[in-house]
Amino acid sequence: MSDLASAIGMASEEAALVAELKAGSERAFALLIAQYSHTVYSVIARSLRDPADAADVTQEVFVKIFRHINGFHCESSLRTWIYRIALHEASNQRRWWSRHKRQELTLDAHQENDEGELFSLGDTLPATGASPYDSCASSQTRQQVEAALRTLPEVFRTVVVLREIEGFGYEEIAEMLNVNLGTVKSRLTRGRAALRQALMTSVPATKSAASPGVSGRLSREGAR
Amino acid sequence: MNLDTLCVLFREQFSPYLDGALTGHERQAMASHLDGCPACSAEFNDLLELQESLASLGTMKAPADLQARLRGGLSRRGR
């Protein structure tokens, strides 16, 4: 099947799904949940200060989808619309978190990134008392990269997560965030540079445990 | 134009280069510069490795009961 025929087929399937959702079909909502819940959860979990809140926020997202599906008129793809709602809900949750939970924390144990989001320096180190699996090099690298991601300002983190981890294109990210293409490219460039810098800063503290790969290379670069 | 200025210009293009968004001529010029500039080559390799590491993180594992919770939540609150 050609790309065009495939795209037409997908658009047609999506239109049928939207029609069923608008008709209140339980089967259609179950299908939507099966199709999107894990990736929406993942984007939200990486967007929030406390990933433990991600399941509740994901639930809010699907309730909003259910309540507002009749207002969706295919101006964007269904996927883009869903992620737009998800990012909006995550943003609301971050604001709530900043107003409430941060006051419960011991401030001297935390620092703020450029946007006032709190992160612990401990986040940038691999967990102590790791299991045999966690102690393997690739797992340490993943932990270091996940921890470094949390130190990025949210505007950069969101674009890096959507592009590099979830694999969205520039145009779709721009639509989700309601920003222009140049802003997406600029945030991605700055986000990548900031992430590299964050890893270079954090890795020397764990140099004996640094794995080959990104952290090993970055630690060597940091020493130059 | 001195080398530093040239390096700055090429480094500004690292991100689109990683995304395959440069033209054929631009890609050729970039590859040629990286071949002759160890500092830029090291920085680009860091970013390439970082990109691979990010891709390998994959979708974050959701709770096993997430879908059931969402269906239950819709039944209680959605209608």
Interface residues (C-beta under 8 A of the other chain):
Chain A: F29 A30 I33 A34 S37 H38 T39 Y41 S42 A45 R46 P51 A54 A55 T58 Q59 F62 V63 F66 R67 S138 T141 R142 V145 E146 V160 R163 E164 I165 E166 G167 Y170 K185 L188 T189 R192 L195 R196 L199 G213 V214 R217 L218 E221
Chain B: E12 F14 S15 P16 L18 D19 A21 A42 E43 N45 D46 L47 E49 L50 Q51 E52 S53 L54 A55 S56 L57 G58 T59 M60 A62 P63 L66 Q67 R69 L70 R71 G73 L74 R77 G78 R79
